[in-house]
C-alpha cells in the first residue's frame, strides 16, 4: 500500500505535470504551424514593402517564411498604443512584426517567448531612468516582457534600409540577447564551442570599436555600439542586415559569426 501511495504521489507531482506541459507545447506548435501557412494579400504586401523595402528584397522562399511569422507574431503579442497614439492599425502591426521576425528567419527560436507586449509611441518619448533622470528615447527592450518603440523611428528605420539604423531590429536583437535573462551581448548559443568562438570574436571587435570611438574615428559600425557589449551586439545586427557588404569587407570575422548565428547572408538579397 505504501509503495502504491508513493507511486501515485510521484505521478501526481512529476509525470502528470510533464505530460500536461508537453501537451500544451505540442498544441502551441500545431497552432503556430497552422497560422504560419497564412499569407499577406497583394495589397498588404505592397503596403509593407513601402514602409519596409527590405521585405521585398527577400527571395521568395524567405519572404513566404516571413509572412507566416508575421501572422504568428501578431496572433501572440499584444500591441499597446502610448503617448497619445490613438490606435495601432493592422498595417502598423505588420511593419513591426516584419522587422522583428526578420531576425528569426532560418533560426531555431521560440518567437520571443518572454515578450508579451509591444508598446508604441507616435514619436520619440521621454523616459525616466532608475535614478529619476529623464531622457528622450526612440526605443527600449525590457526583460519584463515588453518592447517600446517610436512609430516615427520604426518608419524611418524601415524605409532607409542602407544606413545601418533600424530601431526595431535593434530592440528585438536585445530581446534575443535577453532571452537567457541577461542583456550582456551574448544570446543563447547551441554549444560551449559556440560560446568560446563568440567571445573570441566579439570581445576584440567591441574593444576595437571602443578605441576608435574614443579617437572619433568613424567605422561601418555605429559608435553607439561602444556603449557596452549588449549595445554592440544590437548595433552589429543592424549593420549586418543593412550594410552586409561593408561589414563583410571591414569586419569579416564578425560578419561570418553573425552569418552563422542568424543562419543567412543578407548580401544575397541586398546587393
N, C-alpha and C positions, 0 to 999 in steps of 0.2 A: 504493500500500500504506500509506504513511504517513497519507494522508488517511482511509483506511478505519479505521486504528487510532484516529485522533483522534475520528472519529465514534462508534466503538464505546465509547471511554472516556467521551465526553460522554453517551452513552445510559446507560451503567452508573452514572455519577456523578450525573446530573441527571434524565433523563427517566424511567427505571425507578423510582427512589425516589418521584418525584412521582406517577406512576401508582399506585404501591402505596399511598401516603398517601391519595390520592383514593379508592381502592377501599375502604380501611378506613373513611374518613369516611362514604362512602355506605352501607356496611354498618351503621355505627352509627346513621345516620339512619333507615334502614329498620327496624332493631331497635327504636329508640325509638318510631317511629310505630306499630309493631305492639303494643308494650306499652301505649302511651298509649290504646289503644282499650279497655283493661280498665276495669271499673267496680267500685265497692265494693258489697258486699251491703247490703241494707236494715239489717241488724243492725250492720254496720261503720259505716255512715253515721250511724246513731243514736248509737253509742258515740263517734264522732269529734265529733259535734255537742254532746255533753255536755261534753267537755273543750276544745272549740274552737268555741263557738257562732257565731263569725263565718263559719264554713264553711256553716252552714245559712242564713245571711243572703244568700249569693250568689245571683244569678239562675241559673236552671237551666243556661244555656249555660256560664257561668263555673264553676259547680260541677262540671260534667262535665269541663271542661278541667283543673280542679284534681285531680280524681280520677285522670285519666290521668297527670298529672305526679307525683302521689304514687307511683304504681306504678313509673314510670321511676326516680324518685329512689331508692326503696328497692332497686331492682334493681342500681343502680350504686354506691351508697355503703355503706361498712361502718359498723356500729354496735358500739361497744366499751363494755361496762359497766366502770365505775371506782368506786373508793372504797367497795367492799363491796356494790355493786349486783349482785345475783345474775344477773339476766338482763334483756335488753331485749325485751319482748314485741312481737309484730306490731302490737298496738294502739299501743304507745308509739312505734314507728317511724312509724306513720301520723300520729299527732299532730304529731310533729316535722317530718315531711315536708310536711304540710299548711301549717304555719306558715312553713316555708322557701319552699315553692313558691308561696304566695300572692303573693310578690314578683315572680314570673316570669310571672304571667298577662298575656296581651296584649303581652308583651315579646319582642324578639329576644334569645335567650340561648343559652348552651351548658350549661345545667343545672349551674352552679357547677363549671366544668371542672377547676379546680385542687383542688377539695375531694374528699378521699378518705374521710375518717373523721369520724364524729360520736362523740365521747367523752362518756358520760353518767354523772354522779354522782347519787346519790339525793337529796342535799341540797346546800346551799351548801358549798363546799370551800375548802381552804387552798392557795394557790398561791404559789410563790416567784418574785420578780421578778429582773431581770437583775443587781441588786446584792445579792441574797441576802435582801431584805426579804420578809416574809410578809404576805399579805392574804387576806381572805375574799372569795370571788368567786361570782357566780351564772352567769357565762358568759364565754367568750372566743372570739375568732376569730383563727386563726393563718394567716399567709401560707404556712406549710409544708404546708397541706393538711388541716387539722383545725378543727372547731368543737367547743368544750367547753361543755356545758350542765349545769345542775342540773335534774333531773326535777321537783322541787318547784316551781321557778321556771317551768318550762315549763307546768305545770298551772295555777298561779296566774295567770300572764300570759295563758294561753289562755282561761281561764274568764271573766275580767273583761275584756271587750272595749271598755270605755269609759273606762279610767283612763289611757290613753296609755302603759302599760308592758307590754311583751311581750319577754322576754329572747330568744326565738327570732328574732322579727322583727328585733330589734336586732342580734344577732350575724350573722345572714345578710345584713343590709344592709351590714355590714362586709365580708362576702365579696364582695358586688357592688363595693364600693369598692376592695377589694384585688385585683380581677381583673387590673388592669393593673400590679400589682406594688407599688403604693404606697397605703398607707392614709392618704389625705390629704383625704378628704371629697369627692373628685371621681371618680365612677365613669366607666367608659368611655362616651363620648357619640359621636354619629354624625358631627358636623361641627365645624369651627372656630367657626362661629357659635354652635353649641350650647354650646361651652366658654365663649365670651365671655358668653353670656346667663347661664350657671350662675354664673360669677364675679360678674357684675354684681348678681345677686340674693342669692346665698348669703353673700358676704362681709359686706355690711351687715347681713343678718339675724343672722349669727353675732356680729358686733360689738355689735349691739343687745342680744342675749341676754347676752353677757358683761357689758355695762354694767349691765343690770337685775339680773343675778345678784350682782354686787358690791354693789348697793344693796339686796339682799334683797327684791326685788320679784318676785312670782310672775307667771308667764306660762303660757299654754297649753302651751308647750314646756318640758319639764323642764330645770331649771338644769344638770343633768349635761351637757347639750349644749354648755355653755360651756367644757368642758374643752379642747377642740381642734376643728378643723374636721371630723375624722373622726367624733368623737362627736356633733357637731351634726347631721351627715347621718343617723346612725343614730337619734338621738332624734327628729329631724324625721320620719323614716319611721314610727316607732312612732306618733307623733301623727297623721300623715296617715291611717293605717289605722284608728286607734281613736277619734280626735276630729276627723274631717274637717270637720264643720260649723264647729266652733270655730276650727280652723286657718284655714279659708277666711275667716271673719269677721275674725280678728285679724291674719292674715298672708296676704292674698290673692295677692300676687306669689309668695311661697314655695309656697303651695298650688298655684297654677296651674303652676308649674315642675315640681312633683312629679307632677301630673296628666299633664303632657307626658312626663316621664321614665318613669313606670310604665305609662302608656297606659290608665289607667282613673280613675274618680272614685268613691271609696268612699262619698260621700254618697248615691249612688244605691241602695246596699244596706245602709246602716247607719242610715238615718233611721227 
